[in-house]
């Protein structure tokens, strides 16, 4: 416990603010239990009127009657406040209290106050991991910055839906690690991604907390996919092929990419809509005289002028 004293009045009245500090390392906060005391140097002083005399403790105002019959310390009130520390573990707070008697006399002061800035004990922070850009399948160095030599650490990783352990527990400050090449499967449509590295700090059997570092990770060229595309025209009509008419239908082509080690498989279906050349009847005939002479498969008889070209099937020759 620590105490802060305010200035004394002319006849020896004063305030004292006691506080105790407890800290939460994981939350990086300090809790302060505050108690405000009044030293009343009197053998008879009182104010029993409602909503008259009051005290203020760390900004909180409370009305309170009083009646003091002997010199001594009297507890006015108490409360607990929480202070968040900075990222570096440092923290401070301005503490203060006030008492107002609402009485003016030569024996009782009208008001008293106490205040002070308090530097809180620094909270040791979990260690921090540093890593440059990583490449899957290639050794890299991970550096751990710890505040105490006695700390040990556990390091894990996460990429996409995959996760694992770099090291279960170690006292080393530099780790050589090779990110598994199989993690390339977590980047099916990219050559790079963001990996999360988590370092958990231990002080003996006590867990100090965890910190997360994000770093860029790349897929090496050796496992990046290559792809080849072959598109084959389809013409399944012998007559059209003879006439050089192109084509009918859709031509589905499948693209497969396979990197070194078989780690990448790119499987996409590519469809190309090819232009369709359609005619009502894919035949040709040459009409001579009154009756058309068939030239080509399935040509019906039609009528037309000598030497006229037509697509048979109508009553008269249909011009091409």
C-alpha positions as CSV (number, residue, x, y, z in Angstrom):
1,X,0.0,0.0,0.0
2,X,1.1,3.6,-0.7
3,X,-0.2,6.9,0.6
4,X,-0.6,10.4,-0.6
5,X,-1.0,13.3,1.8
6,X,-2.7,16.6,1.2
7,X,-1.8,19.9,2.8
8,X,-2.9,20.5,6.4
9,X,-5.3,23.3,7.3
10,X,-4.4,25.9,9.9
11,X,-5.6,23.8,12.7
12,X,-4.2,20.5,11.5
13,X,-7.0,18.9,9.4
14,X,-5.8,17.0,6.3
15,X,-6.6,14.2,3.8
16,X,-4.8,11.0,3.1
17,X,-5.3,8.9,0.0
18,X,-4.2,5.3,0.3
19,X,-3.9,3.0,-2.8
20,X,-2.9,-0.6,-3.6
21,X,-2.1,-1.8,-7.1
22,X,-2.8,-5.2,-8.6
23,X,-1.9,-5.9,-12.3
24,X,-3.2,-8.1,-15.0
25,X,-0.4,-8.9,-17.4
26,X,-2.7,-10.5,-20.0
27,X,-5.0,-7.4,-20.1
28,X,-2.1,-5.0,-19.7
29,X,-4.0,-3.1,-16.9
30,X,-3.5,-2.0,-13.3
31,X,-6.4,-2.0,-10.8
32,X,-6.1,0.5,-8.0
33,X,-8.0,0.2,-4.8
34,X,-8.4,3.7,-3.3
35,X,-9.3,4.8,0.2
36,X,-9.8,8.4,1.3
37,X,-9.2,9.3,4.9
38,X,-9.8,12.6,6.8
39,X,-7.7,13.6,9.8
40,X,-10.1,15.6,12.0
41,X,-8.2,17.5,14.6
42,X,-11.2,18.3,16.8
43,X,-13.1,17.2,19.9
44,X,-16.5,18.2,18.4
45,X,-17.4,19.0,14.8
46,X,-20.4,17.9,12.8
47,X,-22.7,18.6,9.9
48,X,-25.8,16.4,9.9
49,X,-27.7,18.2,7.2
50,X,-28.6,16.1,4.2
51,X,-26.9,16.8,0.8
52,X,-24.6,19.2,2.4
53,X,-21.1,17.9,3.3
54,X,-19.5,15.6,0.7
55,X,-16.3,14.0,-0.5
56,X,-15.0,13.4,-4.1
57,X,-12.8,10.4,-4.7
58,X,-11.2,10.1,-8.2
59,X,-14.0,12.1,-9.7
60,X,-16.9,10.4,-7.9
61,X,-18.9,12.7,-5.6
62,X,-20.7,11.3,-2.5
63,X,-22.7,13.3,0.0
64,X,-22.0,12.3,3.6
65,X,-22.9,13.7,7.0
66,X,-20.3,13.7,9.7
67,X,-19.8,14.0,13.4
68,X,-16.3,13.9,14.9
69,X,-15.8,13.9,18.6
70,X,-12.1,13.1,18.9
71,X,-8.9,13.8,16.9
72,X,-8.0,10.9,14.5
73,X,-8.2,9.4,11.0
74,X,-11.7,8.8,9.6
75,X,-12.5,6.8,6.5
76,X,-14.6,8.8,4.1
77,X,-14.9,6.3,1.3
78,X,-13.3,3.9,-1.1
79,X,-13.5,2.8,-4.7
80,X,-11.5,0.8,-7.4
81,X,-10.4,2.1,-10.7
82,X,-8.7,0.4,-13.6
83,X,-5.8,2.0,-15.7
84,X,-4.7,0.6,-19.1
85,X,-1.0,0.6,-19.8
86,X,0.6,1.5,-23.0
87,X,1.9,-1.0,-25.5
88,X,5.3,-0.8,-23.9
89,X,3.9,-1.7,-20.5
90,X,4.3,1.7,-19.0
91,X,1.4,3.3,-17.2
92,X,0.6,6.3,-14.9
93,X,-2.5,7.9,-13.3
94,X,-3.5,11.1,-11.6
95,X,-5.1,10.4,-8.2
96,X,-7.1,12.9,-6.3
97,X,-9.6,13.4,-3.5
98,X,-11.5,16.3,-1.9
99,X,-13.6,16.9,1.3
100,X,-16.1,19.7,1.7
101,X,-17.5,20.4,5.2
102,X,-20.0,23.0,4.0
103,X,-19.3,24.7,7.3
104,X,-17.4,27.8,8.0
105,X,-15.9,28.0,11.5
106,X,-12.5,28.5,13.1
107,X,-12.4,24.8,14.1
108,X,-13.5,23.1,10.8
109,X,-12.0,23.9,7.4
110,X,-14.4,24.6,4.6
111,X,-12.6,22.1,2.3
112,X,-9.5,20.0,1.9
113,X,-7.9,18.3,-1.1
114,X,-5.2,15.8,-2.0
115,X,-3.7,14.8,-5.4
116,X,-0.6,13.4,-7.0
117,X,0.6,11.8,-10.3
118,X,1.5,8.2,-9.7
119,X,3.8,6.1,-12.0
120,X,2.6,2.6,-12.0
121,X,4.9,-0.4,-12.1
122,X,5.7,-1.4,-15.6
123,X,4.0,-4.5,-16.8
124,X,6.3,-6.9,-18.6
125,X,4.9,-7.5,-22.1
126,X,4.9,-10.8,-24.0
127,X,7.8,-11.3,-26.4
128,X,7.5,-10.2,-30.0
129,X,8.5,-12.2,-33.1
130,X,10.2,-10.6,-36.1
131,X,10.3,-12.2,-39.5
132,X,11.1,-10.9,-43.0
133,X,9.3,-12.2,-46.1
134,X,9.1,-16.0,-46.3
135,X,9.3,-18.4,-49.2
136,X,7.7,-21.8,-48.8
137,X,10.3,-24.6,-48.8
138,X,13.2,-22.3,-48.0
139,X,14.9,-21.8,-44.7
140,X,14.3,-18.5,-42.9
141,X,15.3,-16.9,-39.6
142,X,12.7,-15.9,-37.0
143,X,13.9,-13.5,-34.2
144,X,12.2,-13.3,-30.8
145,X,12.6,-10.2,-28.8
146,X,12.1,-11.0,-25.1
147,X,12.2,-8.7,-22.1
148,X,13.6,-11.3,-19.7
149,X,16.3,-13.9,-20.3
150,X,14.4,-16.5,-18.4
151,X,11.4,-16.5,-20.8
152,X,10.7,-19.4,-23.0
153,X,8.4,-19.4,-26.1
154,X,6.1,-21.5,-28.2
155,X,5.7,-20.4,-31.9
156,X,2.9,-21.5,-34.2
157,X,1.8,-20.5,-37.7
158,X,-1.4,-20.2,-39.7
159,X,-2.0,-19.8,-43.4
160,X,-5.4,-20.2,-45.0
161,X,-7.0,-23.2,-43.4
162,X,-3.7,-24.8,-42.3
163,X,-1.9,-24.3,-39.0
164,X,1.0,-25.9,-37.2
165,X,3.8,-25.5,-34.7
166,X,7.2,-24.0,-35.5
167,X,8.6,-24.9,-32.1
168,X,6.9,-26.4,-29.0
169,X,8.9,-24.5,-26.4
170,X,12.4,-23.0,-26.6
171,X,14.7,-20.5,-24.9
172,X,16.4,-19.6,-28.1
173,X,16.1,-16.1,-29.5
174,X,16.8,-17.0,-33.2
175,X,15.0,-19.8,-34.9
176,X,15.8,-21.3,-38.3
177,X,12.6,-22.6,-39.8
178,X,11.5,-23.9,-43.2
179,X,7.9,-23.2,-44.0
180,X,6.4,-26.5,-45.4
181,X,6.1,-26.6,-49.2
182,X,2.7,-28.3,-48.9
183,X,1.3,-24.9,-47.7
184,X,1.2,-23.9,-51.4
185,X,-2.1,-25.8,-51.5
186,X,-3.5,-22.9,-49.3
187,X,-2.8,-20.5,-52.1
188,X,-4.6,-22.1,-55.1
189,X,-5.1,-18.9,-57.0
190,X,-2.1,-16.8,-55.9
191,X,1.6,-16.9,-55.7
192,X,1.7,-15.1,-52.3
193,X,-0.3,-14.8,-49.1
194,X,-0.2,-13.6,-45.5
195,X,1.0,-15.9,-42.8
196,X,0.2,-15.4,-39.1
197,X,3.0,-16.3,-36.6
198,X,2.0,-16.4,-32.9
199,X,4.5,-16.4,-30.1
200,X,3.4,-17.4,-26.6
201,X,5.6,-16.3,-23.8
202,X,6.2,-18.4,-20.6
203,X,7.8,-17.4,-17.3
204,X,8.3,-20.8,-15.8
205,X,4.8,-22.2,-15.4
206,X,3.1,-18.8,-15.9
207,X,1.8,-17.8,-19.3
208,X,2.8,-14.2,-19.9
209,X,0.6,-13.8,-23.0
210,X,0.8,-14.0,-26.8
211,X,1.6,-11.7,-29.7
212,X,0.9,-12.1,-33.4
213,X,3.1,-11.1,-36.3
214,X,1.8,-11.1,-39.9
215,X,4.3,-11.6,-42.7
216,X,4.2,-12.1,-46.5
217,X,4.8,-15.6,-47.7
218,X,5.6,-16.6,-51.3
219,X,5.2,-19.7,-53.4
220,X,8.6,-20.6,-55.1
221,X,8.8,-20.6,-58.9
222,X,9.5,-24.4,-58.8
223,X,5.9,-25.1,-57.7
224,X,4.1,-22.5,-59.6
225,X,1.8,-24.1,-62.2
226,X,2.2,-24.1,-66.0
227,X,-0.7,-24.7,-68.3
228,X,-1.2,-25.7,-71.9
229,X,-4.4,-25.2,-73.9
230,X,-5.4,-27.2,-76.9
231,X,-8.6,-26.4,-78.8
232,X,-9.7,-28.9,-81.4
233,X,-12.3,-27.9,-84.0
234,X,-15.1,-30.4,-84.2
235,X,-16.9,-31.1,-87.6
236,X,-19.0,-34.2,-87.5
237,X,-20.8,-33.7,-90.8
238,X,-19.0,-35.1,-93.8
239,X,-20.9,-32.9,-96.3
240,X,-20.1,-29.7,-94.5
241,X,-16.5,-30.8,-94.2
242,X,-16.3,-31.4,-97.9
243,X,-17.7,-27.9,-98.5
244,X,-15.4,-26.4,-95.9
245,X,-18.2,-25.1,-93.7
246,X,-17.2,-24.6,-90.1
247,X,-18.4,-26.0,-87.4
248,X,-21.3,-26.7,-85.1
249,X,-21.6,-26.9,-81.3
250,X,-19.4,-26.1,-78.3
251,X,-15.9,-27.3,-77.9
252,X,-15.0,-28.0,-74.3
253,X,-11.4,-27.8,-73.5
254,X,-9.8,-28.8,-70.2
255,X,-6.7,-27.0,-68.8
256,X,-4.6,-28.8,-66.2
257,X,-1.5,-27.3,-64.5
258,X,1.0,-29.3,-62.5
259,X,4.0,-27.8,-60.8
260,X,7.1,-29.5,-59.7
261,X,6.5,-32.1,-57.0
262,X,2.8,-32.3,-58.0
263,X,2.0,-29.7,-55.4
264,X,-0.2,-27.5,-57.6
265,X,-3.1,-28.8,-59.6
266,X,-4.9,-26.2,-61.5
267,X,-8.1,-27.7,-62.9
268,X,-10.4,-25.4,-64.7
269,X,-12.9,-26.1,-67.4
270,X,-12.7,-23.7,-70.3
271,X,-15.5,-23.6,-72.8
272,X,-15.3,-21.8,-76.1
273,X,-18.5,-20.9,-77.9
274,X,-17.6,-21.4,-81.6
275,X,-19.6,-19.7,-84.2
276,X,-22.2,-21.8,-85.8
277,X,-22.7,-21.9,-89.5
278,X,-26.2,-23.1,-90.1
279,X,-28.2,-23.7,-93.3
280,X,-31.6,-25.1,-93.6
281,X,-30.3,-28.0,-95.6
282,X,-26.6,-28.7,-95.9
283,X,-26.7,-29.9,-99.5
284,X,-26.0,-28.5,-102.9
285,X,-27.5,-29.3,-106.3
286,X,-27.2,-27.9,-109.8
287,X,-30.5,-27.5,-111.6
288,X,-30.5,-28.3,-115.3
289,X,-33.6,-27.9,-117.5
290,X,-36.9,-28.5,-115.9
291,X,-35.7,-30.9,-113.2
292,X,-32.9,-30.4,-110.8
293,X,-30.1,-33.0,-111.0
294,X,-29.0,-34.0,-107.5
295,X,-25.5,-33.1,-106.5
296,X,-24.8,-34.0,-102.9
297,X,-26.3,-36.0,-100.1
298,X,-30.0,-36.0,-99.5
299,X,-30.8,-33.3,-102.1
300,X,-34.4,-33.3,-103.2
301,X,-35.6,-32.5,-106.7
302,X,-36.4,-28.9,-107.4
303,X,-37.1,-26.7,-110.4
304,X,-35.0,-23.8,-111.7
305,X,-33.2,-22.3,-114.6
306,X,-30.4,-24.2,-116.4
307,X,-27.1,-23.6,-114.6
308,X,-28.7,-22.1,-111.5
309,X,-27.3,-23.1,-108.1
310,X,-29.8,-23.9,-105.4
311,X,-30.4,-25.6,-102.1
312,X,-32.9,-28.2,-102.9
313,X,-36.0,-28.6,-100.8
314,X,-38.2,-25.8,-102.1
315,X,-40.5,-25.6,-104.9
316,X,-38.2,-23.5,-106.9
317,X,-34.5,-23.2,-106.6
318,X,-33.4,-21.2,-103.5
319,X,-30.4,-19.1,-104.3
320,X,-27.3,-19.6,-102.2
